[in-house]
Amino acid sequence: MSTPAFPRDKTLEVAQACVCLHVQRAARALARHFDEVFRPLGLTNGQFSLLMSLNRPEPPTIGQLAPFLAMDRTTLTALVKPLERRGLIEVLADAGDRRKRRLRLSGEGHALLSRAYPLWCEAHAALDRALGDPATLRSLLMRIAPMPLADRPPPAGPAAKDQAT
């Protein structure tokens, strides 16, 4: 007895309506685009994001950083290793718990971010122009994957000025 074929119209329905599929496709296209942007510096888009996320006053632990980058600790650890080998990141034992590791940008890491940031700005400005309304897209994406509270930037704009006074 053969299994009846799954209806082709259902496949087309999913291909047209599946938000997950469309976000995955867009994410992969963006990742490839920014990989090309950072290629002259020997960076991937993921490595740029990691380096940028380390530009903070206190070195975070891998456990603190993983939710911000929306990745598990094992994946983050694998992303750290080549950057550590290049001397861009320093991995330090936590003073309070020697089992935990903290990540800190090295001087070379800061220097590379200084070179990568203008490339990101140029590529991102072009992307924003192509999107037309990037703020709406960012807002919708933040509904799906909100930034961890501790990592949210302070509010900007007129509302922030009102809150500050």
C-alpha positions as CSV (number, residue, x, y, z in Angstrom):
1,M,0.0,0.0,0.0
2,S,1.5,3.3,-1.0
3,T,1.3,6.5,1.0
4,P,-0.8,9.2,-0.7
5,A,1.3,12.2,-1.9
6,F,1.2,15.3,0.2
7,P,-0.8,17.9,-1.6
8,R,1.4,20.3,-3.5
9,D,-0.9,23.3,-2.8
10,K,-0.1,22.9,0.9
11,T,3.6,23.1,0.2
12,L,3.0,26.3,-1.8
13,E,0.9,27.7,1.1
14,V,3.7,27.1,3.6
15,A,6.3,28.5,1.2
16,Q,4.3,31.7,0.8
17,A,3.0,32.1,4.4
18,C,5.8,30.7,6.7
19,V,7.3,33.6,8.6
20,C,10.0,31.4,9.9
21,L,11.1,30.4,6.4
22,H,11.1,34.1,5.3
23,V,13.1,35.3,8.3
24,Q,15.6,32.4,7.9
25,R,16.1,33.3,4.2
26,A,16.5,37.0,5.0
27,A,18.9,36.2,7.9
28,R,21.1,34.1,5.6
29,A,21.1,36.7,2.9
30,L,22.0,39.4,5.4
31,A,24.7,37.2,7.0
32,R,26.3,36.6,3.5
33,H,26.1,40.3,2.7
34,F,27.9,41.4,6.0
35,D,30.4,38.5,5.6
36,E,31.4,40.1,2.3
37,V,31.6,43.6,3.9
38,F,33.9,42.3,6.7
39,R,35.9,39.9,4.5
40,P,38.8,42.5,4.0
41,L,39.3,42.4,7.7
42,G,39.2,38.7,8.0
43,L,35.9,38.8,10.0
44,T,32.5,37.2,9.7
45,N,29.3,39.0,10.6
46,G,29.1,36.8,13.7
47,Q,32.6,37.6,14.8
48,F,31.9,41.4,14.3
49,S,28.7,41.0,16.5
50,L,30.7,39.2,19.2
51,L,33.5,41.8,19.2
52,M,31.0,44.6,19.3
53,S,29.1,43.0,22.2
54,L,32.4,42.9,24.2
55,N,32.8,46.6,24.0
56,R,31.5,47.3,27.5
57,P,32.9,48.5,30.8
58,E,32.9,45.1,32.5
59,P,33.9,41.8,30.7
60,P,30.8,39.6,30.5
61,T,30.8,35.8,31.2
62,I,30.0,33.5,28.4
63,G,26.7,32.7,30.2
64,Q,25.8,36.4,30.2
65,L,26.7,37.0,26.6
66,A,25.0,34.0,25.0
67,P,21.4,35.3,25.5
68,F,22.4,38.7,24.0
69,L,23.7,37.0,20.9
70,A,20.8,34.5,20.9
71,M,23.2,31.5,20.9
72,D,24.0,28.6,23.2
73,R,27.2,28.6,25.2
74,T,28.8,25.9,23.2
75,T,28.3,27.8,19.9
76,L,29.6,31.0,21.5
77,T,32.7,29.2,22.8
78,A,33.4,27.9,19.3
79,L,33.0,31.5,18.0
80,V,35.4,32.8,20.6
81,K,38.3,30.4,19.9
82,P,39.5,31.9,16.5
83,L,39.2,35.4,17.8
84,E,41.2,34.5,20.9
85,R,43.9,32.8,18.7
86,R,44.1,36.1,16.6
87,G,44.6,38.1,19.9
88,L,41.4,40.0,19.5
89,I,39.8,38.6,22.7
90,E,41.2,37.7,26.0
91,V,39.5,34.9,28.0
92,L,39.9,35.4,31.7
93,A,38.9,33.4,34.8
94,D,36.2,35.1,36.9
95,A,37.6,36.4,40.1
96,G,34.6,35.2,42.1
97,D,34.2,31.8,40.5
98,R,37.2,30.3,38.7
99,R,35.0,27.9,36.7
100,K,33.4,30.9,34.9
101,R,35.2,32.6,32.0
102,R,35.0,36.3,31.2
103,L,35.6,37.7,27.7
104,R,37.4,41.0,27.1
105,L,38.4,42.8,24.0
106,S,42.2,43.2,23.6
107,G,43.8,46.3,22.3
108,E,44.0,44.6,18.9
109,G,40.3,43.8,19.2
110,H,39.5,47.5,19.8
111,A,41.7,48.5,16.9
112,L,39.9,46.1,14.6
113,L,36.5,47.3,15.7
114,S,37.6,50.9,14.8
115,R,38.3,49.6,11.3
116,A,35.2,47.5,11.0
117,Y,32.7,50.1,12.3
118,P,32.9,52.4,9.3
119,L,32.3,49.4,7.0
120,W,29.3,48.4,9.0
121,C,27.9,52.0,9.0
122,E,28.2,52.2,5.2
123,A,26.6,48.8,4.6
124,H,23.9,49.4,7.2
125,A,23.0,52.8,5.8
126,A,22.5,51.3,2.4
127,L,20.4,48.5,3.9
128,D,18.3,51.0,5.8
129,R,17.7,53.0,2.6
130,A,16.7,49.8,0.7
131,L,14.3,48.9,3.5
132,G,12.6,52.3,3.6
133,D,11.3,51.7,7.1
134,P,13.9,49.8,9.1
135,A,12.5,50.9,12.5
136,T,9.3,49.0,11.9
137,L,11.2,45.9,10.9
138,R,13.5,46.1,14.0
139,S,10.4,46.6,16.2
140,L,8.7,43.5,14.8
141,L,11.8,41.4,15.1
142,M,12.3,42.5,18.7
143,R,8.8,41.2,19.4
144,I,10.0,37.8,18.3
145,A,13.4,37.9,20.0
146,P,13.5,40.6,22.6
147,M,16.9,41.8,23.8
148,P,17.8,40.7,27.3
149,L,16.8,43.5,29.7
150,A,20.4,43.9,31.0
151,D,21.7,44.5,27.4
152,R,19.1,47.0,26.2
153,P,20.5,50.4,25.3
154,P,19.0,53.4,27.0
155,P,16.1,55.0,25.2
156,A,16.9,57.7,22.7
157,G,15.0,60.6,21.3
158,P,12.6,63.1,22.8
159,A,10.9,60.6,25.1
160,A,14.3,59.8,26.7
161,K,14.9,63.5,27.3
162,D,11.6,63.7,29.1
163,Q,12.5,60.7,31.3
164,A,15.9,62.1,32.1
165,T,14.5,65.4,33.4
